Amino acid sequence: MATESPFKWIIDPIDGTINFANGIPICCVSVALEVNGVITMGAVYNPIINEFFLAEKGKGASLNGKPLHVSDKADVLSSCLVTGFPYTFLDMPNGPLDCFERFIRRGVPVRRLGSAAIDLCWVAAGRFDGFYEHKLNAWDSAAGFLMVEEAGGKVTDFTGAYYSPYQPFILATNGKIHDDMLGWINGEKN
C-alpha cells in the first residue's frame, strides 16, 4: 500500500537472530527513521548488556547518554576490524572470503560477531576501527551507519561513493583508515 508520508521507519526487531536463539548476548533491536529519503535518526538497543546507542543527524551519537567518538588509529595493519559473512555469494570474485583472507594473512585481526547493527555501533564507539560487509539489507545498517557518521567516522560503498542502506556493500571506518581499507577490499593492496 503506497503512502504519501515523508516518514519511513526501518526496523529490525532482532538483529543477530542466530545469536539471540543461542543465548549469545550480541543481538539488538535496530530502528531508523528516514525522512524524505534521508536517515535522520537511529537507535540500537542491546537489552542483554543494556547498551542503548542513539544518533540524530547533525547532533552526534551517544551510548547510554554519553557521547561517542570513533577511534584514532591511522593504519590498517594495526587496526581491529569486524565483518559479517552473507549466507550466499561467499565465493563471488573479490567476495567476503577473498577480502577476509587478505586481512588475516597480513595479521590484521578481523572479528565476526553476527549483528551488523552492533558492529556499526562498536565502530562508532571506537571498539573497532572498521567494518565491512558484502551483503546487507536496509534494516541491518540504516541505524548503525548514521551512528558511525555522527561519531565522526566515514561510511561508503565499496567504490567510495556515499552509502545508501538500499545497496548491499558497506565500509564504515574511523575515517583515517578508510581509503586504505577500500584498497584492501578491492584487491589493490595485499
Phi, psi and omega in degrees: 000122180284150178223155179262006181293139175281354184260137177222125177266133178242111191234134169242106185293330173217098173271124188096044184302316180297318176302311181302314183295337182253011177074019177273124190281028176247082179203163186197172167256133181235128182226130175232149175246123176253129179238120182050043176084004181241128175289118185248345181209144175218138176223133179227126182231125172256102184290340183287320178251010175054053174246121180243111179261138181219135176222142174229130184308124180082359184236006177091182181228153182217159172237116183049041175087355180256138184301143178257147175216137177293167180290174179242017177298139184244005184226127180300321183296337178255010182271163171245122186247164176222147180213177173223159178242126177290161179281347177230170175066019181298326185258017178295151178304134183055035183273194185303319182289321177299313180296314179303315181299319179301317181291310187289331177293339176263005176084015178279123179290126178233125181255158174226107187264333178098010176214105182298323180298316178291320177307311181295318178297324180286334169292316178300326181275357180082007178286324172242154179264339179197153178223137174221149175204150186267344186205091177242160172254165183303321182291340177284327194236347188301314180286318185292323181293325176294324178302314181296313180299316183287344176268005176100006181269187182230139180226128178218178167274188184283355175265352184094002178281160180307138184280135170241132179293355180266010171236158194277338188263133181221139168230120179235125183221179174287357180095325183285331181256005190300306183298319177297318179296322175303317178297317179296313182298321183273009175076015180274346178231149178229000000 
